[in-house]
């Protein structure tokens, strides 16, 4: 699972669907931000 969140899979599967969705949204935002930052770095080097 996502290391930064500190969640193991057993705990994840015990969670309610609502909690899972919240985690997915959080991870998606984090990944999107990381991708944006990477794009900016690449454009700087361009």
C-alpha distance matrix in Angstrom:
0.0 3.8 6.1 9.0 8.2 8.0 6.5 6.1 6.4 10.1 10.4 8.7 11.2 14.0 13.8 16.5 16.2 17.4 14.5 12.0 14.3 14.5 10.8 11.0 14.2 13.1 10.4 13.3 15.8 14.1 13.7 17.3 18.6 17.3 18.9 22.1 22.4 22.1 24.8 27.0 26.8 27.8 30.6 32.0 32.3 33.7
3.8 0.0 3.8 5.7 5.7 6.8 6.8 8.3 9.6 13.0 12.4 10.7 13.8 16.1 15.2 17.6 17.2 17.6 14.5 12.4 14.1 13.4 9.6 10.1 12.6 10.6 7.9 11.1 13.0 10.8 10.9 14.5 15.3 14.1 16.2 19.1 19.1 19.2 22.0 23.9 23.8 25.1 27.8 28.9 29.5 31.0
6.1 3.8 0.0 3.8 5.4 5.2 7.1 8.6 11.1 14.1 13.4 12.7 16.0 17.9 17.2 20.0 20.1 20.3 16.9 15.4 17.3 16.1 12.4 13.5 15.6 13.0 10.7 14.1 15.3 12.4 12.9 16.6 16.7 15.0 17.6 20.3 19.7 19.8 23.0 24.5 23.9 25.6 28.4 29.1 29.6 31.5
9.0 5.7 3.8 0.0 3.8 5.5 8.2 11.0 13.6 16.4 14.9 14.0 17.6 19.0 17.7 20.1 20.3 19.7 16.3 15.4 16.7 14.8 11.4 13.0 14.2 11.0 9.5 13.0 13.3 10.3 11.7 15.2 14.6 13.4 16.5 18.7 17.8 18.6 21.8 22.8 22.5 24.6 27.1 27.5 28.4 30.5
8.2 5.7 5.4 3.8 0.0 3.8 5.5 9.0 11.4 13.8 11.8 10.9 14.6 15.7 14.1 16.5 16.9 16.3 12.8 12.2 13.9 11.9 8.6 11.0 12.5 9.5 8.7 12.5 13.1 11.0 12.8 16.0 15.9 15.5 18.3 20.4 20.1 21.2 24.1 25.2 25.3 27.3 29.6 30.3 31.4 33.3
8.0 6.8 5.2 5.5 3.8 0.0 3.8 6.7 10.0 12.0 10.2 10.4 14.1 14.9 14.1 17.2 18.2 18.1 14.4 13.9 16.3 14.6 11.4 13.8 15.8 13.1 12.2 15.9 16.8 14.5 16.0 19.4 19.3 18.5 21.4 23.7 23.1 23.9 27.0 28.2 27.9 29.9 32.4 33.0 33.8 35.8
6.5 6.8 7.1 8.2 5.5 3.8 0.0 3.8 6.6 8.5 6.7 6.7 10.3 11.3 10.8 14.0 15.1 15.5 11.9 11.1 14.0 13.1 9.9 12.2 14.8 13.0 12.0 15.6 17.1 15.5 16.7 20.0 20.6 20.0 22.4 24.9 24.9 25.5 28.3 29.9 29.9 31.5 34.1 35.0 35.8 37.5
6.1 8.3 8.6 11.0 9.0 6.7 3.8 0.0 3.8 5.7 5.6 6.3 9.0 10.4 11.2 14.7 15.8 17.1 13.9 12.5 15.8 15.6 12.4 14.2 17.3 15.9 14.5 17.8 19.9 18.3 18.8 22.3 23.2 22.3 24.4 27.2 27.3 27.5 30.3 32.1 32.0 33.3 36.0 37.1 37.6 39.2
6.4 9.6 11.1 13.6 11.4 10.0 6.6 3.8 0.0 3.8 5.4 4.8 6.2 8.7 9.9 13.2 13.9 16.0 13.3 11.2 14.6 15.4 12.4 13.4 17.0 16.4 14.8 17.6 20.3 19.2 19.3 22.6 24.1 23.3 24.9 27.9 28.4 28.4 30.9 33.1 33.1 34.1 36.8 38.2 38.7 40.0
10.1 13.0 14.1 16.4 13.8 12.0 8.5 5.7 3.8 0.0 3.8 5.4 5.3 6.5 9.0 12.5 14.0 16.3 13.8 12.5 16.1 16.9 14.5 16.0 19.4 19.0 17.9 20.8 23.2 22.4 22.8 26.0 27.4 26.8 28.5 31.4 31.9 32.0 34.6 36.7 36.8 37.9 40.5 41.9 42.4 43.7
10.4 12.4 13.4 14.9 11.8 10.2 6.7 5.6 5.4 3.8 0.0 3.8 5.5 5.2 6.5 10.3 12.3 13.9 11.0 10.5 14.2 14.4 12.3 14.5 17.5 16.8 16.4 19.5 21.5 20.8 21.8 24.8 25.9 25.7 27.7 30.2 30.7 31.3 33.9 35.6 35.9 37.3 39.8 41.0 41.8 43.3
8.7 10.7 12.7 14.0 10.9 10.4 6.7 6.3 4.8 5.4 3.8 0.0 3.8 5.5 5.4 8.6 9.7 11.4 8.7 7.2 10.9 11.6 9.4 11.1 14.3 14.1 13.5 16.2 18.6 18.2 19.0 21.8 23.3 23.3 25.0 27.5 28.3 28.9 31.2 33.1 33.6 34.9 37.2 38.6 39.6 40.7
11.2 13.8 16.0 17.6 14.6 14.1 10.3 9.0 6.2 5.3 5.5 3.8 0.0 3.8 5.4 8.1 9.0 11.8 10.2 8.5 12.0 13.6 12.0 13.1 16.4 16.9 16.3 18.5 21.2 21.2 21.6 24.3 26.2 26.2 27.5 30.1 31.2 31.6 33.7 35.9 36.5 37.5 39.8 41.5 42.3 43.3
14.0 16.1 17.9 19.0 15.7 14.9 11.3 10.4 8.7 6.5 5.2 5.5 3.8 0.0 3.8 6.7 9.2 11.5 9.9 9.6 13.2 14.3 13.3 15.1 18.0 18.3 18.4 20.8 23.0 23.1 24.1 26.6 28.2 28.5 30.1 32.5 33.5 34.2 36.3 38.2 38.9 40.2 42.3 43.9 44.9 46.0
13.8 15.2 17.2 17.7 14.1 14.1 10.8 11.2 9.9 9.0 6.5 5.4 5.4 3.8 0.0 3.8 6.5 8.0 6.1 6.6 10.0 10.8 10.3 12.4 14.9 15.3 16.0 18.3 20.2 20.6 21.9 24.1 25.6 26.3 28.0 30.1 31.2 32.2 34.2 35.9 36.9 38.3 40.2 41.7 43.0 44.1
16.5 17.6 20.0 20.1 16.5 17.2 14.0 14.7 13.2 12.5 10.3 8.6 8.1 6.7 3.8 0.0 3.8 5.3 5.3 6.4 8.8 10.1 10.9 12.6 14.5 15.6 16.8 18.5 20.3 21.4 22.7 24.4 26.1 27.3 28.7 30.5 32.0 33.2 34.8 36.6 37.9 39.2 40.8 42.5 44.0 44.9
16.2 17.2 20.1 20.3 16.9 18.2 15.1 15.8 13.9 14.0 12.3 9.7 9.0 9.2 6.5 3.8 0.0 3.8 5.4 5.0 6.2 8.7 9.9 10.4 12.3 14.2 15.2 16.2 18.4 19.9 20.8 22.2 24.3 25.6 26.6 28.4 30.2 31.3 32.6 34.6 36.1 37.1 38.6 40.6 42.1 42.7
17.4 17.6 20.3 19.7 16.3 18.1 15.5 17.1 16.0 16.3 13.9 11.4 11.8 11.5 8.0 5.3 3.8 0.0 3.8 5.4 5.2 6.3 8.8 10.0 10.7 12.5 14.4 15.3 16.7 18.5 20.0 21.1 22.8 24.5 25.8 27.1 28.9 30.4 31.6 33.2 35.0 36.3 37.5 39.4 41.2 41.8
14.5 14.5 16.9 16.3 12.8 14.4 11.9 13.9 13.3 13.8 11.0 8.7 10.2 9.9 6.1 5.3 5.4 3.8 0.0 3.8 5.4 5.1 6.3 8.7 9.9 10.6 12.3 14.2 15.5 16.6 18.3 19.9 21.3 22.7 24.3 25.8 27.2 28.7 30.3 31.8 33.2 34.8 36.3 37.8 39.5 40.4
12.0 12.4 15.4 15.4 12.2 13.9 11.1 12.5 11.2 12.5 10.5 7.2 8.5 9.6 6.6 6.4 5.0 5.4 3.8 0.0 3.8 5.4 5.1 6.2 8.6 9.8 10.5 12.1 14.2 15.3 16.3 18.1 20.0 21.0 22.3 24.2 25.7 26.8 28.4 30.3 31.6 32.8 34.5 36.2 37.7 38.4
14.3 14.1 17.3 16.7 13.9 16.3 14.0 15.8 14.6 16.1 14.2 10.9 12.0 13.2 10.0 8.8 6.2 5.2 5.4 3.8 0.0 3.8 5.4 5.0 6.1 8.5 9.8 10.4 12.2 14.2 15.2 16.2 18.3 19.9 20.8 22.3 24.3 25.6 26.7 28.5 30.2 31.4 32.7 34.6 36.3 36.8
14.5 13.4 16.1 14.8 11.9 14.6 13.1 15.6 15.4 16.9 14.4 11.6 13.6 14.3 10.8 10.1 8.7 6.3 5.1 5.4 3.8 0.0 3.8 5.5 5.2 6.2 8.6 9.9 10.7 12.3 14.3 15.3 16.7 18.5 20.0 21.2 22.7 24.4 25.8 27.2 28.9 30.4 31.7 33.3 35.2 36.0
10.8 9.6 12.4 11.4 8.6 11.4 9.9 12.4 12.4 14.5 12.3 9.4 12.0 13.3 10.3 10.9 9.9 8.8 6.3 5.1 5.4 3.8 0.0 3.8 5.4 5.0 6.1 8.4 9.9 10.5 12.1 14.0 15.4 16.5 18.2 19.9 21.1 22.5 24.3 25.8 27.1 28.6 30.2 31.7 33.3 34.3
11.0 10.1 13.5 13.0 11.0 13.8 12.2 14.2 13.4 16.0 14.5 11.1 13.1 15.1 12.4 12.6 10.4 10.0 8.7 6.2 5.0 5.5 3.8 0.0 3.8 5.4 5.1 6.0 8.6 9.8 10.4 12.0 14.1 15.2 16.2 18.1 19.9 20.9 22.3 24.2 25.7 26.7 28.3 30.2 31.7 32.3
14.2 12.6 15.6 14.2 12.5 15.8 14.8 17.3 17.0 19.4 17.5 14.3 16.4 18.0 14.9 14.5 12.3 10.7 9.9 8.6 6.1 5.2 5.4 3.8 0.0 3.8 5.5 5.1 6.2 8.6 9.9 10.4 12.3 14.2 15.3 16.4 18.4 19.9 21.0 22.6 24.4 25.7 26.9 28.7 30.6 31.1
13.1 10.6 13.0 11.0 9.5 13.1 13.0 15.9 16.4 19.0 16.8 14.1 16.9 18.3 15.3 15.6 14.2 12.5 10.6 9.8 8.5 6.2 5.0 5.4 3.8 0.0 3.8 5.5 5.2 6.2 8.7 9.9 10.7 12.4 14.3 15.5 16.7 18.5 20.1 21.3 22.8 24.6 25.9 27.3 29.2 30.2
10.4 7.9 10.7 9.5 8.7 12.2 12.0 14.5 14.8 17.9 16.4 13.5 16.3 18.4 16.0 16.8 15.2 14.4 12.3 10.5 9.8 8.6 6.1 5.1 5.5 3.8 0.0 3.8 5.5 5.0 6.1 8.5 9.8 10.5 12.2 14.2 15.3 16.4 18.3 20.0 21.1 22.5 24.3 25.8 27.3 28.3
13.3 11.1 14.1 13.0 12.5 15.9 15.6 17.8 17.6 20.8 19.5 16.2 18.5 20.8 18.3 18.5 16.2 15.3 14.2 12.1 10.4 9.9 8.4 6.0 5.1 5.5 3.8 0.0 3.8 5.4 5.2 6.0 8.6 9.9 10.5 12.2 14.2 15.2 16.4 18.4 20.0 21.0 22.4 24.4 26.0 26.5
15.8 13.0 15.3 13.3 13.1 16.8 17.1 19.9 20.3 23.2 21.5 18.6 21.2 23.0 20.2 20.3 18.4 16.7 15.5 14.2 12.2 10.7 9.9 8.6 6.2 5.2 5.5 3.8 0.0 3.8 5.5 5.0 6.1 8.6 9.9 10.5 12.3 14.2 15.3 16.5 18.5 20.0 21.0 22.7 24.7 25.4
14.1 10.8 12.4 10.3 11.0 14.5 15.5 18.3 19.2 22.4 20.8 18.2 21.2 23.1 20.6 21.4 19.9 18.5 16.6 15.3 14.2 12.3 10.5 9.8 8.6 6.2 5.0 5.4 3.8 0.0 3.8 5.5 5.2 6.3 8.7 10.0 10.7 12.4 14.4 15.5 16.7 18.5 20.1 21.3 23.1 24.3
13.7 10.9 12.9 11.7 12.8 16.0 16.7 18.8 19.3 22.8 21.8 19.0 21.6 24.1 21.9 22.7 20.8 20.0 18.3 16.3 15.2 14.3 12.1 10.4 9.9 8.7 6.1 5.2 5.5 3.8 0.0 3.8 5.4 5.0 6.1 8.6 9.8 10.5 12.3 14.3 15.3 16.5 18.3 20.0 21.4 22.2
17.3 14.5 16.6 15.2 16.0 19.4 20.0 22.3 22.6 26.0 24.8 21.8 24.3 26.6 24.1 24.4 22.2 21.1 19.9 18.1 16.2 15.3 14.0 12.0 10.4 9.9 8.5 6.0 5.0 5.5 3.8 0.0 3.8 5.5 5.1 6.2 8.7 9.9 10.6 12.4 14.3 15.4 16.5 18.5 20.3 20.7
18.6 15.3 16.7 14.6 15.9 19.3 20.6 23.2 24.1 27.4 25.9 23.3 26.2 28.2 25.6 26.1 24.3 22.8 21.3 20.0 18.3 16.7 15.4 14.1 12.3 10.7 9.8 8.6 6.1 5.2 5.4 3.8 0.0 3.8 5.4 5.1 6.2 8.6 9.9 10.6 12.4 14.3 15.3 16.6 18.7 19.7
17.3 14.1 15.0 13.4 15.5 18.5 20.0 22.3 23.3 26.8 25.7 23.3 26.2 28.5 26.3 27.3 25.6 24.5 22.7 21.0 19.9 18.5 16.5 15.2 14.2 12.4 10.5 9.9 8.6 6.3 5.0 5.5 3.8 0.0 3.8 5.4 5.1 6.2 8.7 9.9 10.6 12.4 14.3 15.4 16.9 18.2
18.9 16.2 17.6 16.5 18.3 21.4 22.4 24.4 24.9 28.5 27.7 25.0 27.5 30.1 28.0 28.7 26.6 25.8 24.3 22.3 20.8 20.0 18.2 16.2 15.3 14.3 12.2 10.5 9.9 8.7 6.1 5.1 5.4 3.8 0.0 3.8 5.4 5.0 6.2 8.7 9.9 10.5 12.3 14.3 15.6 16.2
22.1 19.1 20.3 18.7 20.4 23.7 24.9 27.2 27.9 31.4 30.2 27.5 30.1 32.5 30.1 30.5 28.4 27.1 25.8 24.2 22.3 21.2 19.9 18.1 16.4 15.5 14.2 12.2 10.5 10.0 8.6 6.2 5.1 5.4 3.8 0.0 3.8 5.4 5.1 6.3 8.7 9.9 10.5 12.4 14.5 15.0
22.4 19.1 19.7 17.8 20.1 23.1 24.9 27.3 28.4 31.9 30.7 28.3 31.2 33.5 31.2 32.0 30.2 28.9 27.2 25.7 24.3 22.7 21.1 19.9 18.4 16.7 15.3 14.2 12.3 10.7 9.8 8.7 6.2 5.1 5.4 3.8 0.0 3.8 5.4 5.1 6.3 8.7 9.9 10.7 12.7 14.1
22.1 19.2 19.8 18.6 21.2 23.9 25.5 27.5 28.4 32.0 31.3 28.9 31.6 34.2 32.2 33.2 31.3 30.4 28.7 26.8 25.6 24.4 22.5 20.9 19.9 18.5 16.4 15.2 14.2 12.4 10.5 9.9 8.6 6.2 5.0 5.4 3.8 0.0 3.8 5.4 5.1 6.2 8.6 9.9 10.9 12.1
24.8 22.0 23.0 21.8 24.1 27.0 28.3 30.3 30.9 34.6 33.9 31.2 33.7 36.3 34.2 34.8 32.6 31.6 30.3 28.4 26.7 25.8 24.3 22.3 21.0 20.1 18.3 16.4 15.3 14.4 12.3 10.6 9.9 8.7 6.2 5.1 5.4 3.8 0.0 3.8 5.4 5.1 6.1 8.6 10.0 10.2
27.0 23.9 24.5 22.8 25.2 28.2 29.9 32.1 33.1 36.7 35.6 33.1 35.9 38.2 35.9 36.6 34.6 33.2 31.8 30.3 28.5 27.2 25.8 24.2 22.6 21.3 20.0 18.4 16.5 15.5 14.3 12.4 10.6 9.9 8.7 6.3 5.1 5.4 3.8 0.0 3.8 5.4 5.1 6.2 8.8 9.6
26.8 23.8 23.9 22.5 25.3 27.9 29.9 32.0 33.1 36.8 35.9 33.6 36.5 38.9 36.9 37.9 36.1 35.0 33.2 31.6 30.2 28.9 27.1 25.7 24.4 22.8 21.1 20.0 18.5 16.7 15.3 14.3 12.4 10.6 9.9 8.7 6.3 5.1 5.4 3.8 0.0 3.8 5.5 5.2 6.5 8.6
27.8 25.1 25.6 24.6 27.3 29.9 31.5 33.3 34.1 37.9 37.3 34.9 37.5 40.2 38.3 39.2 37.1 36.3 34.8 32.8 31.4 30.4 28.6 26.7 25.7 24.6 22.5 21.0 20.0 18.5 16.5 15.4 14.3 12.4 10.5 9.9 8.7 6.2 5.1 5.4 3.8 0.0 3.8 5.4 5.2 6.0
30.6 27.8 28.4 27.1 29.6 32.4 34.1 36.0 36.8 40.5 39.8 37.2 39.8 42.3 40.2 40.8 38.6 37.5 36.3 34.5 32.7 31.7 30.2 28.3 26.9 25.9 24.3 22.4 21.0 20.1 18.3 16.5 15.3 14.3 12.3 10.5 9.9 8.6 6.1 5.1 5.5 3.8 0.0 3.8 5.4 4.7
32.0 28.9 29.1 27.5 30.3 33.0 35.0 37.1 38.2 41.9 41.0 38.6 41.5 43.9 41.7 42.5 40.6 39.4 37.8 36.2 34.6 33.3 31.7 30.2 28.7 27.3 25.8 24.4 22.7 21.3 20.0 18.5 16.6 15.4 14.3 12.4 10.7 9.9 8.6 6.2 5.2 5.4 3.8 0.0 3.8 5.4
32.3 29.5 29.6 28.4 31.4 33.8 35.8 37.6 38.7 42.4 41.8 39.6 42.3 44.9 43.0 44.0 42.1 41.2 39.5 37.7 36.3 35.2 33.3 31.7 30.6 29.2 27.3 26.0 24.7 23.1 21.4 20.3 18.7 16.9 15.6 14.5 12.7 10.9 10.0 8.8 6.5 5.2 5.4 3.8 0.0 3.8
33.7 31.0 31.5 30.5 33.3 35.8 37.5 39.2 40.0 43.7 43.3 40.7 43.3 46.0 44.1 44.9 42.7 41.8 40.4 38.4 36.8 36.0 34.3 32.3 31.1 30.2 28.3 26.5 25.4 24.3 22.2 20.7 19.7 18.2 16.2 15.0 14.1 12.1 10.2 9.6 8.6 6.0 4.7 5.4 3.8 0.0
